[in-house]
Amino acid sequence: METFCDILRAIGAGAEKPTHIMYKANLSWTVMQLYIKSLEAQGLVIASSDDGKRLYHLSDKGFQLLNQFLTIREDLNLHHES
């Protein structure tokens, strides 16, 4: 769950390109691709293309989930270094 949220947080913070998401979420390329596909399938992340380059954005549902996760983590006083 943390990994999904790390990816959502990276995208929500402005990372659009796969390599930027990978570095911000501290993941390997292969792992990041698997998680991104899952997030797309769930309608949390939307992929677009710009000059043949793939870019990712959060859907409204993705923003809602990210905000819920951050609120819960804050309520539990859990701090995640990233």
ChimeraX commands (.cxc) that place a marker at each C-alpha (Angstrom):
marker #1 position 0.00,0.00,0.00 radius 0.5
marker #1 position 2.86,2.38,0.81 radius 0.5
marker #1 position 4.34,1.86,-2.65 radius 0.5
marker #1 position 1.04,2.67,-4.37 radius 0.5
marker #1 position 0.77,5.81,-2.27 radius 0.5
marker #1 position 4.40,6.77,-2.92 radius 0.5
marker #1 position 3.65,6.68,-6.65 radius 0.5
marker #1 position 0.41,8.64,-6.24 radius 0.5
marker #1 position 2.25,11.20,-4.12 radius 0.5
marker #1 position 5.07,11.54,-6.68 radius 0.5
marker #1 position 2.59,12.13,-9.49 radius 0.5
marker #1 position 0.51,14.47,-7.34 radius 0.5
marker #1 position 3.66,16.48,-6.58 radius 0.5
marker #1 position 4.23,17.09,-10.27 radius 0.5
marker #1 position 6.24,14.12,-11.53 radius 0.5
marker #1 position 4.76,13.21,-14.92 radius 0.5
marker #1 position 7.51,11.32,-16.66 radius 0.5
marker #1 position 8.06,7.65,-15.75 radius 0.5
marker #1 position 11.71,8.18,-14.79 radius 0.5
marker #1 position 10.82,11.08,-12.50 radius 0.5
marker #1 position 8.10,9.01,-10.82 radius 0.5
marker #1 position 10.53,6.10,-10.45 radius 0.5
marker #1 position 13.15,8.27,-8.70 radius 0.5
marker #1 position 10.70,10.16,-6.48 radius 0.5
marker #1 position 9.04,6.90,-5.37 radius 0.5
marker #1 position 12.46,5.23,-5.00 radius 0.5
marker #1 position 11.55,2.22,-7.15 radius 0.5
marker #1 position 13.17,0.12,-9.83 radius 0.5
marker #1 position 11.92,0.57,-13.38 radius 0.5
marker #1 position 10.25,-2.88,-13.51 radius 0.5
marker #1 position 8.47,-2.48,-10.17 radius 0.5
marker #1 position 7.29,1.03,-11.04 radius 0.5
marker #1 position 5.81,-0.17,-14.34 radius 0.5
marker #1 position 3.85,-2.95,-12.61 radius 0.5
marker #1 position 2.42,-0.55,-10.04 radius 0.5
marker #1 position 1.58,2.11,-12.64 radius 0.5
marker #1 position -0.33,-0.45,-14.72 radius 0.5
marker #1 position -2.31,-1.46,-11.65 radius 0.5
marker #1 position -3.07,2.17,-10.76 radius 0.5
marker #1 position -4.20,2.81,-14.35 radius 0.5
marker #1 position -6.46,-0.27,-14.28 radius 0.5
marker #1 position -8.06,1.02,-11.08 radius 0.5
marker #1 position -8.67,4.44,-12.62 radius 0.5
marker #1 position -6.36,6.24,-10.20 radius 0.5
marker #1 position -3.76,7.29,-12.76 radius 0.5
marker #1 position -4.31,8.52,-16.32 radius 0.5
marker #1 position -1.65,8.12,-19.00 radius 0.5
marker #1 position -1.27,10.58,-21.85 radius 0.5
marker #1 position 1.20,11.03,-24.67 radius 0.5
marker #1 position 3.20,14.13,-25.54 radius 0.5
marker #1 position 5.39,13.89,-28.64 radius 0.5
marker #1 position 5.44,10.11,-28.23 radius 0.5
marker #1 position 6.47,10.32,-24.57 radius 0.5
marker #1 position 4.24,8.82,-21.93 radius 0.5
marker #1 position 3.11,11.12,-19.13 radius 0.5
marker #1 position 1.05,10.28,-16.05 radius 0.5
marker #1 position -1.49,12.32,-14.11 radius 0.5
marker #1 position -3.75,11.57,-11.17 radius 0.5
marker #1 position -7.44,11.15,-11.85 radius 0.5
marker #1 position -9.94,12.76,-9.48 radius 0.5
marker #1 position -10.27,9.36,-7.82 radius 0.5
marker #1 position -6.46,9.21,-7.49 radius 0.5
marker #1 position -6.36,12.62,-5.78 radius 0.5
marker #1 position -9.14,11.55,-3.40 radius 0.5
marker #1 position -7.35,8.35,-2.45 radius 0.5
marker #1 position -4.04,10.14,-1.95 radius 0.5
marker #1 position -5.67,12.74,0.30 radius 0.5
marker #1 position -7.39,10.00,2.33 radius 0.5
marker #1 position -4.10,8.15,2.77 radius 0.5
marker #1 position -2.24,11.28,3.84 radius 0.5
marker #1 position -5.00,12.16,6.32 radius 0.5
marker #1 position -4.98,8.67,7.83 radius 0.5
marker #1 position -1.19,8.66,8.08 radius 0.5
marker #1 position -1.26,12.06,9.74 radius 0.5
marker #1 position -3.99,10.94,12.17 radius 0.5
marker #1 position -1.87,7.94,13.13 radius 0.5
marker #1 position 1.23,10.12,13.42 radius 0.5
marker #1 position 3.07,7.96,10.89 radius 0.5
marker #1 position 5.85,9.74,9.08 radius 0.5
marker #1 position 7.35,8.40,5.89 radius 0.5
marker #1 position 10.68,9.63,4.63 radius 0.5
marker #1 position 10.89,10.11,0.90 radius 0.5
marker link #1:1,2 radius 0.2
marker link #1:2,3 radius 0.2
marker link #1:3,4 radius 0.2
marker link #1:4,5 radius 0.2
marker link #1:5,6 radius 0.2
marker link #1:6,7 radius 0.2
marker link #1:7,8 radius 0.2
marker link #1:8,9 radius 0.2
marker link #1:9,10 radius 0.2
marker link #1:10,11 radius 0.2
marker link #1:11,12 radius 0.2
marker link #1:12,13 radius 0.2
marker link #1:13,14 radius 0.2
marker link #1:14,15 radius 0.2
marker link #1:15,16 radius 0.2
marker link #1:16,17 radius 0.2
marker link #1:17,18 radius 0.2
marker link #1:18,19 radius 0.2
marker link #1:19,20 radius 0.2
marker link #1:20,21 radius 0.2
marker link #1:21,22 radius 0.2
marker link #1:22,23 radius 0.2
marker link #1:23,24 radius 0.2
marker link #1:24,25 radius 0.2
marker link #1:25,26 radius 0.2
marker link #1:26,27 radius 0.2
marker link #1:27,28 radius 0.2
marker link #1:28,29 radius 0.2
marker link #1:29,30 radius 0.2
marker link #1:30,31 radius 0.2
marker link #1:31,32 radius 0.2
marker link #1:32,33 radius 0.2
marker link #1:33,34 radius 0.2
marker link #1:34,35 radius 0.2
marker link #1:35,36 radius 0.2
marker link #1:36,37 radius 0.2
marker link #1:37,38 radius 0.2
marker link #1:38,39 radius 0.2
marker link #1:39,40 radius 0.2
marker link #1:40,41 radius 0.2
marker link #1:41,42 radius 0.2
marker link #1:42,43 radius 0.2
marker link #1:43,44 radius 0.2
marker link #1:44,45 radius 0.2
marker link #1:45,46 radius 0.2
marker link #1:46,47 radius 0.2
marker link #1:47,48 radius 0.2
marker link #1:48,49 radius 0.2
marker link #1:49,50 radius 0.2
marker link #1:50,51 radius 0.2
marker link #1:51,52 radius 0.2
marker link #1:52,53 radius 0.2
marker link #1:53,54 radius 0.2
marker link #1:54,55 radius 0.2
marker link #1:55,56 radius 0.2
marker link #1:56,57 radius 0.2
marker link #1:57,58 radius 0.2
marker link #1:58,59 radius 0.2
marker link #1:59,60 radius 0.2
marker link #1:60,61 radius 0.2
marker link #1:61,62 radius 0.2
marker link #1:62,63 radius 0.2
marker link #1:63,64 radius 0.2
marker link #1:64,65 radius 0.2
marker link #1:65,66 radius 0.2
marker link #1:66,67 radius 0.2
marker link #1:67,68 radius 0.2
marker link #1:68,69 radius 0.2
marker link #1:69,70 radius 0.2
marker link #1:70,71 radius 0.2
marker link #1:71,72 radius 0.2
marker link #1:72,73 radius 0.2
marker link #1:73,74 radius 0.2
marker link #1:74,75 radius 0.2
marker link #1:75,76 radius 0.2
marker link #1:76,77 radius 0.2
marker link #1:77,78 radius 0.2
marker link #1:78,79 radius 0.2
marker link #1:79,80 radius 0.2
marker link #1:80,81 radius 0.2
marker link #1:81,82 radius 0.2
view
